[in-house]
Amino acid sequence: MTSTPHSSTPHSSTPHSSTPHSGTPHSSPAHPGRARTRVVILGAAGRDFHDFNVVFRDDPTHEVVAFTATQIPDIDGRRYPAGLAGPSYPDGIPIVAEAQLAELLHREHVDAVVFAYSDVRHEQVMHLASRCIAAGADFRLHGARRAMLRSTKPVVAVTAVRTGVGKSQTTRYLAAMLRGQGLRVVAVRHPMPYGDLAAQACQRFGSYADLDRYDCTIEEREEYEPHLDAGGVVYAGVDYTRILREAEQEADVILWDGGNNDLPFFAPDLHIVLADPLRPGDEAAYHPGEANVRMADVVVIAKCDSARTEDIEAVEASVRALNPTATVLRAESPVTVDDAAAIRGRRVIVIEDGPTLTHGSMTFGAGVVGAKAAGAAEIVEPTPYAVGSIKATYAKYPNAHGVLPAMGYGTAQVRDLEATIAAAVEAGACEAVVSGTPIDLTRVLSARVPVVRARYELREVVAGGLAAAVRAALPLAGSTAPSVADRRTG
């Protein structure tokens, strides 16, 4: 099946400066004498850059005067580089902390604010809207299709209602299924541009050496390494038009590996959304997770082996109310540990995925499940041993107490993680570490005690549901069923 490629032909435009507003309206090159709309994009180093690239970069009627940054540390204070911003922004675009929003709106005479990040309560989105409206700026939320790119290859998208639901294990499960049918599968990961943005415009990861070559953080490794473990290829970066075109050259199927609970960047032929019965109600309380549920072809209720029956049923009822036409499946997330003997009867520190604990608001993950199942004598509270950025994380996210968040957005945070473990070991409190992150942490840090991985995979409660959805959506294995795209346009 081939769909119509998204047009990325730029509008003609005249270069203009992104320096602070002088008080004189900036004229639109397309409409002489008409002021350009001055825009701020609220973001977190992901969706915001994509929306700019696709919607605003070549639009002569709008001028993006700044991005704001939140959720991810050390993003503000930099600039979106001129090489990515295009000829209309010869100085690039400043990135400022969201905390400075009120001052920014006033100083830059901002006309419109575009909200462009994810995993945020609906109430928080509207509080931001109220701040912008009170300052005289429009508040915009782009429609789902506004920045979706069309692929020449079939696209399967995996998204979620919240971060930490189980997207990665589902993506791995689907990749194995598709490869089992002899198809070339390329995963494209939601952006994680924490380093040199210009250098990260389009990245291809085909080996572990690529992780080192691109100086990947723990957060990036957690998403890329499992694909490499399975012999797959993954792309990521900043310029997703370029990424898509390059990925299409070596793929029969594009697998969109979503981040947080964000919308897909590519128009999907099959949209699979993960819902979480450990956080019942969140499927209707967070942006843009609720939109994902309403758009879904398939909703997978994950972690059914860890959740209460009443919570599973409540989430399923909520999903069916939001999207009566979606196929609803149930799945489990069984956890295994690599070396149970190294844990049994010992005091352990458990490391869990950072974003799941921070803006994901969870209190535990696969590491805790694995440690308990393996018979750990005690899960050690690491807070007294926390240093630097880890200590600051506990102060900001008190729900993370009891486990150690794998905050690895940069070298300094990795060293703080390492130092926290070392302090607990030196105090005699910790005899082993259980890592619930999807990577081998010993590749990036060292510890004087065993580091045991807790791994988790997807297991359908009733086997075959996802395979049937794939067959119905994509022209695979000689299937004659109409594709999702055909049914939508038919």
C-alpha positions as CSV (number, residue, x, y, z in Angstrom):
1,M,0.0,0.0,0.0
2,T,1.3,3.5,-0.8
3,S,-0.2,6.7,0.5
4,T,0.3,10.2,-0.8
5,P,3.5,11.7,0.5
6,H,3.2,14.8,2.6
7,S,4.2,17.9,0.8
8,S,7.1,19.7,2.3
9,T,7.6,22.3,-0.4
10,P,8.5,25.5,1.4
11,H,6.6,28.7,1.0
12,S,8.6,31.6,-0.4
13,S,9.7,33.9,2.3
14,T,12.0,36.8,3.0
15,P,14.5,36.5,5.9
16,H,13.6,38.4,9.0
17,S,15.2,38.8,12.3
18,S,14.2,37.0,15.5
19,T,15.7,39.6,17.8
20,P,13.6,41.2,20.5
21,H,10.6,43.2,19.4
22,S,11.4,46.9,18.8
23,G,7.8,48.1,19.1
24,T,7.4,48.4,15.4
25,P,5.1,45.8,13.7
26,H,7.0,43.4,11.5
27,S,5.6,43.4,7.9
28,S,4.7,40.1,6.3
29,P,6.6,39.5,3.1
30,A,3.5,37.8,1.6
31,H,1.3,40.7,2.6
32,P,3.2,44.0,2.6
33,G,2.0,46.4,5.3
34,R,0.4,43.6,7.3
35,A,2.1,42.7,10.6
36,R,3.3,39.1,11.0
37,T,1.7,37.2,13.9
38,R,4.3,36.9,16.7
39,V,4.3,33.4,18.2
40,V,5.8,31.7,21.2
41,I,5.8,27.8,21.2
42,L,5.5,26.2,24.6
43,G,7.5,23.0,24.5
44,A,9.9,20.4,26.0
45,A,12.4,19.8,23.2
46,G,10.2,17.6,21.1
47,R,6.8,18.3,19.7
48,D,7.6,22.1,19.8
49,F,10.5,21.7,17.3
50,H,8.4,19.5,15.0
51,D,5.5,21.9,15.0
52,F,7.8,24.7,14.1
53,N,9.5,22.8,11.3
54,V,6.2,21.7,9.7
55,V,3.8,24.5,10.5
56,F,5.8,27.7,11.0
57,R,9.3,27.5,9.5
58,D,8.3,28.5,6.0
59,D,5.2,30.5,6.8
60,P,5.8,34.2,6.0
61,T,2.8,35.4,7.9
62,H,4.1,34.1,11.3
63,E,7.3,34.8,13.3
64,V,8.3,32.5,16.1
65,V,10.1,34.7,18.6
66,A,10.9,32.0,21.2
67,F,10.4,28.5,22.4
68,T,9.9,27.8,26.1
69,A,11.2,24.7,27.9
70,T,9.9,22.6,30.7
71,Q,10.0,18.9,32.0
72,I,13.5,18.3,30.6
73,P,16.5,19.9,32.4
74,D,19.1,22.1,30.7
75,I,17.1,22.8,27.5
76,D,16.5,26.5,28.2
77,G,19.2,29.0,27.7
78,R,20.1,27.6,24.3
79,R,18.9,28.5,20.8
80,Y,17.2,26.5,18.1
81,P,20.0,26.7,15.5
82,A,19.8,28.8,12.4
83,G,20.6,25.7,10.3
84,L,17.4,24.0,11.4
85,A,15.3,27.2,11.7
86,G,15.8,28.2,8.0
87,P,16.7,31.4,6.2
88,S,14.0,33.4,7.9
89,Y,15.8,33.0,11.2
90,P,19.5,33.7,10.6
91,D,20.2,34.0,14.3
92,G,18.2,31.0,15.3
93,I,15.4,31.1,17.9
94,P,15.9,31.5,21.7
95,I,14.8,28.8,24.1
96,V,13.7,30.2,27.5
97,A,12.4,28.6,30.7
98,E,8.6,28.4,30.8
99,A,8.8,30.1,34.2
100,Q,9.7,33.3,32.3
101,L,6.5,33.1,30.1
102,A,4.8,36.2,31.5
103,E,7.8,38.4,31.0
104,L,8.4,36.9,27.5
105,L,4.8,37.7,26.4
106,H,5.1,41.3,27.5
107,R,8.6,41.9,26.2
108,E,8.1,40.4,22.8
109,H,4.6,41.7,22.2
110,V,3.4,38.1,21.5
111,D,0.2,37.6,19.6
112,A,-0.3,33.9,19.9
113,V,1.0,31.0,22.1
114,V,1.1,27.5,20.8
115,F,1.0,24.6,23.3
116,A,3.3,21.8,22.0
117,Y,4.3,19.3,24.7
118,S,2.7,16.3,26.3
119,D,1.8,14.4,29.4
120,V,0.1,17.4,31.0
121,R,-3.2,17.4,33.0
122,H,-6.0,19.1,31.2
123,E,-6.3,21.6,34.1
124,Q,-2.7,22.6,33.8
125,V,-3.1,23.2,30.1
126,M,-6.0,25.6,30.8
127,H,-4.1,27.4,33.5
128,L,-1.4,28.1,30.9
129,A,-4.1,29.2,28.5
130,S,-5.5,31.6,31.1
131,R,-2.1,33.2,31.7
132,C,-1.7,33.7,28.0
133,I,-5.2,35.1,27.4
134,A,-4.8,37.5,30.3
135,A,-1.6,38.7,28.7
136,G,-3.5,39.4,25.5
137,A,-2.3,36.5,23.5
138,D,-4.3,33.8,21.7
139,F,-3.8,30.3,23.0
140,R,-3.6,27.6,20.3
141,L,-3.7,23.8,20.3
142,H,-3.0,22.3,16.9
143,G,-5.3,19.7,15.5
144,A,-3.8,16.2,15.3
145,R,-3.4,16.2,11.6
146,R,-1.9,19.7,11.4
147,A,1.7,18.5,11.7
148,M,1.4,14.8,10.7
149,L,3.6,13.8,7.8
150,R,2.4,11.3,5.2
151,S,4.7,8.4,4.4
152,T,5.1,6.4,1.2
153,K,5.2,3.3,3.4
154,P,2.6,1.9,5.8
155,V,2.8,3.4,9.3
156,V,2.0,1.7,12.5
157,A,1.9,4.2,15.4
158,V,2.2,3.3,19.1
159,T,1.2,6.0,21.6
160,A,-0.3,6.1,25.1
161,V,-2.5,7.9,27.6
162,R,0.5,8.6,29.9
163,T,4.2,8.1,29.9
164,G,5.4,4.8,31.4
165,V,2.4,2.7,30.2
166,G,4.3,0.2,28.1
167,K,4.8,1.7,24.6
168,S,8.3,0.4,24.3
169,Q,7.4,-3.2,25.0
170,T,4.5,-3.0,22.6
171,T,6.7,-1.5,19.9
172,R,9.2,-4.4,20.3
173,Y,6.3,-6.9,20.2
174,L,5.0,-5.4,16.9
175,A,8.5,-5.2,15.4
176,A,9.1,-8.9,16.1
177,M,5.7,-9.7,14.6
178,L,6.3,-7.8,11.4
179,R,9.8,-9.1,11.0
180,G,8.4,-12.6,11.4
181,Q,6.5,-12.0,8.2
182,G,9.7,-11.1,6.3
183,L,9.1,-7.4,6.4
184,R,11.8,-4.8,6.8
185,V,10.8,-2.7,9.9
186,V,12.3,0.6,10.8
187,A,11.4,2.2,14.1
188,V,11.2,6.0,14.3
189,R,11.4,7.3,17.8
190,H,9.7,10.4,19.2
191,P,12.4,13.2,19.5
192,M,14.9,13.2,22.4
193,P,17.2,16.0,21.3
194,Y,19.2,16.7,24.5
195,G,22.5,17.6,22.9
196,D,23.7,19.5,19.8
197,L,20.4,20.1,18.0
198,A,22.1,20.7,14.6
199,A,24.1,17.5,14.9
200,Q,21.0,15.6,15.9
201,A,18.9,16.7,13.0
202,C,18.7,13.1,11.6
203,Q,20.2,10.2,13.5
204,R,20.3,6.5,12.5
205,F,21.1,3.9,15.1
206,G,22.0,0.5,13.7
207,S,24.6,-0.6,16.2
208,Y,25.7,0.0,19.8
209,A,28.7,2.0,18.4
210,D,26.1,4.5,17.1
211,L,25.0,5.2,20.7
212,D,28.5,6.2,21.6
213,R,29.1,8.1,18.4
214,Y,26.1,10.3,19.1
215,D,27.0,10.6,22.8
216,C,23.6,9.3,23.8
217,T,22.2,10.0,27.3
218,I,20.6,7.3,29.4
219,E,17.2,8.6,28.4
220,E,18.0,8.1,24.7
221,R,19.7,4.7,25.3
222,E,16.6,3.5,27.1
223,E,14.6,3.9,23.9
224,Y,17.1,3.0,21.2
225,E,19.0,0.1,22.8
226,P,16.1,-2.4,22.9
227,H,15.6,-2.0,19.2
228,L,19.3,-2.7,18.6
229,D,19.1,-5.7,21.0
230,A,16.5,-7.2,18.6
231,G,18.7,-6.5,15.5
232,G,16.5,-3.5,14.4
233,V,17.2,0.0,13.2
234,V,15.9,3.1,14.8
235,Y,15.8,6.7,13.6
236,A,15.4,9.8,15.8
237,G,16.4,13.5,15.8
238,V,14.8,16.9,15.1
239,D,13.9,17.1,11.4
240,Y,11.3,14.5,11.0
241,T,10.6,15.2,7.3
242,R,14.2,14.3,6.6
243,I,14.1,11.4,9.0
244,L,11.0,9.9,7.4
245,R,12.4,10.1,3.9
246,E,15.6,8.4,4.9
247,A,13.8,5.7,6.9
248,E,11.5,5.0,4.0
249,Q,14.6,4.0,1.9
250,E,15.2,0.9,4.0
251,A,11.7,0.0,5.3
252,D,8.6,-1.9,4.2
253,V,6.8,-0.7,7.4
254,I,7.5,2.4,9.5
255,L,6.9,1.8,13.2
256,W,6.3,5.1,15.1
257,D,7.6,4.7,18.6
258,G,5.9,7.4,20.5
259,G,7.1,9.4,23.5
260,N,5.3,10.5,26.6
261,N,1.6,10.5,25.5
262,D,2.2,12.7,22.5
263,L,0.4,12.4,19.2
264,P,2.1,10.6,16.2
265,F,4.2,12.8,13.9
266,F,3.4,10.5,11.0
267,A,-0.2,9.8,9.7
268,P,-0.8,6.2,10.8
269,D,-2.5,3.4,8.9
270,L,-2.9,1.7,12.3
271,H,-2.9,3.6,15.6
272,I,-2.4,1.6,18.7
273,V,-2.8,3.4,22.1
274,L,-1.7,2.0,25.5
275,A,-3.9,2.6,28.6
276,D,-2.8,2.1,32.2
277,P,-5.1,0.5,34.8
278,L,-2.5,1.4,37.5
279,R,-3.6,5.0,36.8
280,P,-7.3,4.7,36.2
281,G,-9.0,7.9,35.0
282,D,-5.8,9.3,33.5
283,E,-7.0,8.2,30.0
284,A,-9.5,11.1,30.2
285,A,-7.5,13.6,32.3
286,Y,-4.3,14.2,30.4
287,H,-3.4,16.0,27.2
288,P,-3.0,14.8,24.6
289,G,-3.5,11.3,25.9
290,E,-7.3,11.6,25.7
291,A,-7.0,12.7,22.1
292,N,-5.0,9.6,21.4
293,V,-7.7,7.4,22.8
294,R,-10.4,9.2,20.7
295,M,-8.2,8.7,17.6
296,A,-7.2,5.1,18.3
297,D,-7.9,2.1,16.1
298,V,-6.8,-0.2,18.9
299,V,-6.5,0.5,22.6
300,V,-4.4,-2.0,24.6
301,I,-5.0,-2.0,28.4
302,A,-1.6,-2.9,29.7
303,K,-0.2,-4.2,33.0
304,C,-3.3,-6.3,33.6
305,D,-1.2,-8.7,35.7
306,S,-0.3,-5.9,38.2
307,A,-3.7,-4.1,38.4
308,R,-6.9,-4.6,40.3
309,T,-9.8,-6.1,38.3
310,E,-12.0,-3.2,39.1
311,D,-9.5,-0.7,37.8
312,I,-9.0,-2.7,34.5
313,E,-12.8,-2.7,34.1
314,A,-13.0,1.0,34.9
315,V,-10.4,1.9,32.3
316,E,-12.1,-0.3,29.7
317,A,-15.4,1.3,30.3
318,S,-13.9,4.8,30.0
319,V,-12.1,3.9,26.8
320,R,-15.3,2.5,25.2
321,A,-17.1,5.7,26.2
322,L,-14.4,7.9,24.6
323,N,-14.1,5.8,21.5
324,P,-16.9,3.3,20.9
325,T,-15.4,2.0,17.6
326,A,-11.9,1.1,18.8
327,T,-10.9,-2.5,19.3
328,V,-10.0,-2.9,23.0
329,L,-7.5,-5.6,24.0
330,R,-5.9,-6.5,27.3
331,A,-2.3,-7.3,27.9
332,E,0.1,-8.2,30.7
333,S,3.7,-7.0,31.4
334,P,5.5,-10.0,32.9
335,V,8.8,-9.1,34.5
336,T,11.8,-11.4,34.6
337,V,15.2,-10.7,36.3
338,D,18.5,-11.8,34.8
339,D,20.0,-13.2,38.0
340,A,17.5,-13.8,40.8
341,A,20.2,-15.3,43.0
342,A,22.1,-12.0,43.1
343,I,19.0,-10.4,44.6
344,R,17.4,-13.0,46.9
345,G,17.8,-12.2,50.5
346,R,19.7,-9.0,49.9
347,R,19.1,-5.3,50.5
348,V,18.7,-3.7,47.1
349,I,18.3,-0.2,45.5
350,V,15.8,-0.2,42.7
351,I,16.4,2.0,39.7
352,E,13.4,2.9,37.6
353,D,12.9,4.8,34.4
354,G,13.2,8.6,35.1
355,P,10.3,10.1,33.2
356,T,7.9,7.4,34.5
357,L,8.6,8.6,38.0
358,T,8.8,12.4,37.3
359,H,6.1,13.8,34.9
360,G,4.7,10.3,34.7
361,S,3.9,10.4,38.4
362,M,4.4,6.7,39.1
363,T,5.8,5.4,42.3
364,F,7.3,2.2,41.0
365,G,8.0,0.2,37.8
366,A,9.4,-3.1,36.6
367,G,12.4,-2.9,38.9
368,V,10.2,-3.1,42.1
369,V,8.1,-5.9,40.6
370,G,11.2,-7.8,39.7
371,A,13.0,-7.2,43.0
372,K,10.0,-8.4,45.1
373,A,9.4,-11.5,42.8
374,A,13.1,-12.4,43.2
375,G,12.9,-12.3,47.0
376,A,14.9,-9.2,47.8
377,A,15.1,-8.8,51.6
378,E,14.6,-5.1,51.5
379,I,14.1,-2.3,48.9
380,V,16.4,0.4,50.3
381,E,15.2,4.0,50.4
382,P,17.9,5.8,48.4
383,T,16.8,9.4,49.3
384,P,19.3,9.8,52.2
385,Y,22.2,9.0,49.8
386,A,21.0,11.2,47.0
387,V,23.4,13.9,45.6
388,G,23.2,16.7,43.2
389,S,20.5,16.5,40.5
390,I,19.1,13.3,42.1
391,K,18.5,15.1,45.3
392,A,16.8,17.9,43.4
393,T,14.6,15.4,41.6
394,Y,13.3,14.0,44.9
395,A,12.5,17.6,46.0
396,K,10.5,18.3,42.9
397,Y,8.9,14.8,42.6
398,P,8.3,13.4,46.1
399,N,6.4,10.5,44.6
400,A,9.8,9.1,43.4
401,H,10.9,8.4,47.0
402,G,11.6,4.8,47.6
403,V,13.3,4.1,44.3
404,L,16.1,5.7,42.4
405,P,15.0,7.6,39.2
406,A,17.4,7.0,36.3
407,M,17.8,10.6,35.5
408,G,20.3,10.6,32.7
409,Y,19.8,13.7,30.5
410,G,23.5,14.4,30.6
411,T,26.9,13.4,31.9
412,A,26.5,15.3,35.2
413,Q,23.2,13.5,36.0
414,V,24.8,10.1,35.2
415,R,27.6,10.9,37.6
416,D,25.1,11.9,40.3
417,L,23.2,8.6,39.8
418,E,26.5,6.7,40.1
419,A,27.5,8.7,43.2
420,T,24.2,8.1,44.9
421,I,24.6,4.3,44.5
422,A,28.2,4.5,45.7
423,A,27.1,6.4,48.9
424,A,24.5,3.8,49.7
425,V,27.0,1.0,49.2
426,E,29.7,2.7,51.3
427,A,27.1,3.1,54.1
428,G,26.5,-0.6,54.0
429,A,22.8,-0.1,53.1
430,C,22.9,-1.6,49.6
431,E,24.1,-5.1,48.5
432,A,22.8,-5.1,44.9
433,V,21.1,-2.9,42.4
434,V,18.0,-3.9,40.4
435,S,17.6,-1.9,37.2
436,G,14.1,-1.6,35.8
437,T,15.3,0.6,32.9
438,P,15.3,-1.0,29.4
439,I,19.1,-0.8,29.0
440,D,22.3,-2.2,30.4
441,L,23.2,0.6,32.8
442,T,26.7,-0.9,33.3
443,R,27.6,0.5,29.9
444,V,27.3,4.0,31.3
445,L,28.1,3.8,35.0
446,S,29.9,1.5,37.4
447,A,28.9,0.1,40.8
448,R,30.8,-2.0,43.4
449,V,27.8,-4.3,43.8
450,P,25.9,-6.5,41.3
451,V,23.6,-4.7,38.9
452,V,20.8,-7.0,37.9
453,R,18.4,-6.1,35.1
454,A,14.6,-6.5,35.4
455,R,13.1,-7.0,31.9
456,Y,9.5,-6.8,30.8
457,E,7.7,-7.7,27.7
458,L,4.1,-7.5,26.3
459,R,1.9,-10.6,26.6
460,E,-1.6,-10.5,25.2
461,V,-4.3,-11.9,27.6
462,V,-6.0,-13.4,24.5
463,A,-3.4,-14.1,21.9
464,G,-3.8,-12.9,18.3
465,G,-5.6,-9.6,18.8
466,L,-2.8,-7.4,17.7
467,A,-1.9,-9.7,14.8
468,A,-5.5,-9.5,13.6
469,A,-5.4,-5.7,13.8
470,V,-2.2,-5.5,11.8
471,R,-3.6,-7.9,9.1
472,A,-6.7,-5.7,8.9
473,A,-4.8,-2.5,8.6
474,L,-1.8,-3.4,6.4
475,P,-1.5,-5.4,3.2
476,L,0.6,-8.1,4.8
477,A,1.0,-11.8,4.1
478,G,-1.5,-11.7,1.2
479,S,-4.3,-10.2,3.3
480,T,-7.1,-8.9,1.2
481,A,-8.8,-7.0,4.0
482,P,-9.3,-3.3,3.4
483,S,-6.7,-1.2,5.2
484,V,-7.6,1.3,7.9
485,A,-6.7,4.1,5.5
486,D,-9.1,2.6,2.9
487,R,-11.9,2.4,5.4
488,R,-11.4,5.9,6.6
489,T,-11.6,7.3,3.1
490,G,-14.2,4.9,1.7
